[in-house]
Amino acid sequence: MARWIALAAGLTAALVVGLALIVPFLSKDRVLPAAIPQPSPLFGTAVVPLRAGAEACMRNAVVDDRSEVAHIKVGTRRKAGQPLSFRITAGDYVVERRHPSTYRDNDTVTFTMKPSRTPRKAVICVGNEGRLPVDLYAAADRTRTRGETRVDGRRVFPNFTILFTERGEAGFGARFATIAHRLATFRPGGAWLPWALAILLLGAVPLALVVALFRSAADDEAAE
Amino acid sequence: MRRRLRHVRASVPLPLALLVAVGIVLSLSWATLQPPWNGPDEVGHFAYVQRTVEQREIPWYTNGEPAGVPHGASAEVGSATVQSNARAREGNPSMKDVNRHPDEVFWEEVETAIGKDAKKKTDFMATMLNPPGFPLYQAAPYAATSRLDVFSRLYVLRLWNIPLIVAVIVAAWLFTGLIVGPRRTLQTLATAVVATNAQFITTTSSVNADALVTALWSVAIALMAAILLRGPTRARTIALVTVTVAAGLTHGRGLPLVLPVALTGAIAWWRATRPHGIRTRVAAGVAAAGAVAASTLVVLRTATGRALDFDRAREFGSYLWQFYLPKLEFMKTDLRTDWSVRDVFIDRFWGIAPNLDGAVDPWILDAMATASRIGLLALLVVLVARWRTVARARALLLVLVVAFVTYLVVLHVAGYRSIIGGAGDPVVTGRYLIPFLVLLGAAVAVGVSWLPRRVLPVVASVLVFASFALHLAMLGAVMVRFHG
């Protein structure tokens, strides 16, 4: 009898964990990050100044198939915003956008785009098309990535911060294919491994726990 | 050989085999989910292994941090941490684990440019203050995969901790079996609590000496229990001595094992010889008192710099008291009173990933605080109600208490020295408690052992899946940290 109680209790507990925890977690919609060529710094803010007409370009960046909205942060030195140009060059994938001077000092400015079909190496440029200088928020501390920023061809130390997100919201469940590719990067194997582990984790592990409880209750019964 | 394998397979109980498989799957999942170089001090531990193998030396700095020598990992590891964005990501919530194939291409270009010798010069790193047990354990897989790229080597070293995880799970099974007897449901419950503990699996799924320290402590606890409850055999004694030496050669946190092992040996000797006569008993009493006094002096000497510095000793005592209990009126000092038993035993143990990359919801931590109090109370009630049984195992109980208290004192001494030394790091943290996870598992089993036979499977199922749910909650928190 005890073993059947163990089986029923184990299956019920597994079901409760699945329905109350796993399903809501995987289906919860979030704004998911895409490529992040340069994150915000950790220890102190730096800037890449852009005088009128100047352009800052970051090499060694990557954009991927989920990079739909680019975010940069711009300071205007307490003056009005200046029109900005934005350009991504990644082989035959080219994006060119403009942003009007409608933003304020220290605002995050976004550019939406159709993403590349595949992840690519890219050069990302931001230009000041106004008449007054602006500052691109940047990182010059440990968080500086491999990106190389040049302003009008001249190398500068800080990289301007830029991150890409998806345009809408999505759940981890819906995006697991992309996440699996990310989890396969800088690890051996391939995207199949995160998939296999997810199936084992969410399917085989609860099953193993239920069987272990069932079998141990059966052993206890037999020992009585 | 085949017949022997078949025998081993037949003698391994199915629940244990399944729980070992669970531990392996969870470990593989964490080894894959955690970005490269993200584990606690993972760069330093990897660098220790790399220098041991590549430079064919054991860089154990026994006299502390050397002056005037260069610091840092190899050029290969340094470049790899930059190219994989690990440096940008460390402690930085705005950086995620979003690398894709072109990021690997960038790395391959750098790897070619820096050349093969880039891995052959590692300088001093703080992990090299530890004894060389862990790098020696990891040396063979590193050497076997030294031709692979550095990320593959790192992943292999992470996976090489799986045998240690299996050792902990098996130790939990055996230890609980010794405590509760042939009651499989309780054994399964205790072992499942260990196998699904998120702090244990996350910590041991990165390249970190904690994995070996935890395995050695766990095996030692099971061996001490076997010696005290079943009697010493040559194999048990040799194994316990070997494990103790290995623990001491792995980490400073392995050293406190000497005391409970010595006590186990003394008790076993006492039982074996049954010394008669008042002189022998007085001598034994004096030796015990001397050991306690010597231990206290060593603790005070290590903590305060002098064995008999009353002010420092009082300050250390005050710090220790305030870590666990509210401050008393006459206490003058406030040393990191923001860091207390709740932070270490609840928050950092149950719900915060080792490198602070992800924390479960605060309500879960509050629930775990309540559950821990209830569990402790249930355990005490059971121990009191079954005092006759407990009395029969009092020697083991004494040894386990000595083991846990000694370990905590060593941690607190390190924490106190760090605080008064100006570093401010309280040192004591949740992942440092995992060497005693086998005790937690057994305590949970003992706490519910009084339940009727038909109720026990239900409670066991609830507890096992609560532990698994907690594991998933931590995994989810880390997913949000790196992918959300």
Chai-1 contact restraints between the chains, C-beta under 6 A:
chainA,res_idxA,chainB,res_idxB,connection_type,confidence,min_distance_angstrom,max_distance_angstrom,comment,restraint_id
A,A2,B,R453,contact,1.0,0.0,6.0,A-B,restraint_1
A,A2,B,R454,contact,1.0,0.0,6.0,A-B,restraint_2
A,A2,B,P457,contact,1.0,0.0,6.0,A-B,restraint_3
A,I5,B,R454,contact,1.0,0.0,6.0,A-B,restraint_4
A,I5,B,P457,contact,1.0,0.0,6.0,A-B,restraint_5
A,A6,B,P457,contact,1.0,0.0,6.0,A-B,restraint_6
A,A9,B,P457,contact,1.0,0.0,6.0,A-B,restraint_7
A,A9,B,V458,contact,1.0,0.0,6.0,A-B,restraint_8
A,A9,B,S461,contact,1.0,0.0,6.0,A-B,restraint_9
A,G10,B,S461,contact,1.0,0.0,6.0,A-B,restraint_10
A,A13,B,S461,contact,1.0,0.0,6.0,A-B,restraint_11
A,A13,B,V462,contact,1.0,0.0,6.0,A-B,restraint_12
A,A13,B,F465,contact,1.0,0.0,6.0,A-B,restraint_13
A,V17,B,F465,contact,1.0,0.0,6.0,A-B,restraint_14
A,V17,B,A469,contact,1.0,0.0,6.0,A-B,restraint_15
A,L21,B,A469,contact,1.0,0.0,6.0,A-B,restraint_16
A,L21,B,L472,contact,1.0,0.0,6.0,A-B,restraint_17
A,F25,B,G476,contact,1.0,0.0,6.0,A-B,restraint_18
A,R30,B,G484,contact,1.0,0.0,6.0,A-B,restraint_19
A,P33,B,K96,contact,1.0,0.0,6.0,A-B,restraint_20
A,P33,B,V98,contact,1.0,0.0,6.0,A-B,restraint_21
A,A35,B,V98,contact,1.0,0.0,6.0,A-B,restraint_22
A,I36,B,M95,contact,1.0,0.0,6.0,A-B,restraint_23
A,I36,B,K96,contact,1.0,0.0,6.0,A-B,restraint_24
A,I36,B,V98,contact,1.0,0.0,6.0,A-B,restraint_25
A,P39,B,A88,contact,1.0,0.0,6.0,A-B,restraint_26
A,P39,B,N92,contact,1.0,0.0,6.0,A-B,restraint_27
A,P39,B,S94,contact,1.0,0.0,6.0,A-B,restraint_28
A,P39,B,M95,contact,1.0,0.0,6.0,A-B,restraint_29
A,S40,B,S94,contact,1.0,0.0,6.0,A-B,restraint_30
A,L42,B,N92,contact,1.0,0.0,6.0,A-B,restraint_31
A,V62,B,P102,contact,1.0,0.0,6.0,A-B,restraint_32
A,V62,B,D103,contact,1.0,0.0,6.0,A-B,restraint_33
A,D64,B,R100,contact,1.0,0.0,6.0,A-B,restraint_34
A,P119,B,R100,contact,1.0,0.0,6.0,A-B,restraint_35
A,P119,B,H101,contact,1.0,0.0,6.0,A-B,restraint_36
A,P119,B,P102,contact,1.0,0.0,6.0,A-B,restraint_37
A,R120,B,P102,contact,1.0,0.0,6.0,A-B,restraint_38
A,K121,B,P102,contact,1.0,0.0,6.0,A-B,restraint_39
A,R142,B,R87,contact,1.0,0.0,6.0,A-B,restraint_40
A,T143,B,A88,contact,1.0,0.0,6.0,A-B,restraint_41
A,T143,B,N92,contact,1.0,0.0,6.0,A-B,restraint_42
A,T145,B,N85,contact,1.0,0.0,6.0,A-B,restraint_43
A,T145,B,A88,contact,1.0,0.0,6.0,A-B,restraint_44
A,R146,B,V82,contact,1.0,0.0,6.0,A-B,restraint_45
A,R146,B,Q83,contact,1.0,0.0,6.0,A-B,restraint_46
A,I179,B,H483,contact,1.0,0.0,6.0,A-B,restraint_47
A,R182,B,V98,contact,1.0,0.0,6.0,A-B,restraint_48
A,L183,B,T32,contact,1.0,0.0,6.0,A-B,restraint_49
A,T185,B,N99,contact,1.0,0.0,6.0,A-B,restraint_50
A,T185,B,R100,contact,1.0,0.0,6.0,A-B,restraint_51
A,T185,B,E104,contact,1.0,0.0,6.0,A-B,restraint_52
A,F186,B,P36,contact,1.0,0.0,6.0,A-B,restraint_53
A,F186,B,S84,contact,1.0,0.0,6.0,A-B,restraint_54
A,F186,B,N99,contact,1.0,0.0,6.0,A-B,restraint_55
A,F186,B,F151,contact,1.0,0.0,6.0,A-B,restraint_56
A,R187,B,Y155,contact,1.0,0.0,6.0,A-B,restraint_57
A,P188,B,S152,contact,1.0,0.0,6.0,A-B,restraint_58
A,P188,B,Y155,contact,1.0,0.0,6.0,A-B,restraint_59
A,L197,B,L28,contact,1.0,0.0,6.0,A-B,restraint_60
A,L197,B,S29,contact,1.0,0.0,6.0,A-B,restraint_61
A,L197,B,T32,contact,1.0,0.0,6.0,A-B,restraint_62
A,L200,B,V25,contact,1.0,0.0,6.0,A-B,restraint_63
A,L201,B,S29,contact,1.0,0.0,6.0,A-B,restraint_64
A,V205,B,V22,contact,1.0,0.0,6.0,A-B,restraint_65
A,V205,B,V25,contact,1.0,0.0,6.0,A-B,restraint_66
A,A208,B,L18,contact,1.0,0.0,6.0,A-B,restraint_67
A,A208,B,A21,contact,1.0,0.0,6.0,A-B,restraint_68
A,A208,B,V22,contact,1.0,0.0,6.0,A-B,restraint_69
A,L209,B,V464,contact,1.0,0.0,6.0,A-B,restraint_70
A,V211,B,L18,contact,1.0,0.0,6.0,A-B,restraint_71
A,A212,B,P15,contact,1.0,0.0,6.0,A-B,restraint_72
A,A212,B,L18,contact,1.0,0.0,6.0,A-B,restraint_73
A,A212,B,L19,contact,1.0,0.0,6.0,A-B,restraint_74
A,A212,B,T188,contact,1.0,0.0,6.0,A-B,restraint_75
A,L213,B,S461,contact,1.0,0.0,6.0,A-B,restraint_76
A,R215,B,L14,contact,1.0,0.0,6.0,A-B,restraint_77
A,R215,B,P15,contact,1.0,0.0,6.0,A-B,restraint_78
A,S216,B,P15,contact,1.0,0.0,6.0,A-B,restraint_79
A,S216,B,R184,contact,1.0,0.0,6.0,A-B,restraint_80
A,S216,B,T185,contact,1.0,0.0,6.0,A-B,restraint_81
A,S216,B,T188,contact,1.0,0.0,6.0,A-B,restraint_82
A,A217,B,T185,contact,1.0,0.0,6.0,A-B,restraint_83
A,A217,B,P457,contact,1.0,0.0,6.0,A-B,restraint_84
A,D219,B,R184,contact,1.0,0.0,6.0,A-B,restraint_85
A,D220,B,R184,contact,1.0,0.0,6.0,A-B,restraint_86
A,D220,B,T185,contact,1.0,0.0,6.0,A-B,restraint_87
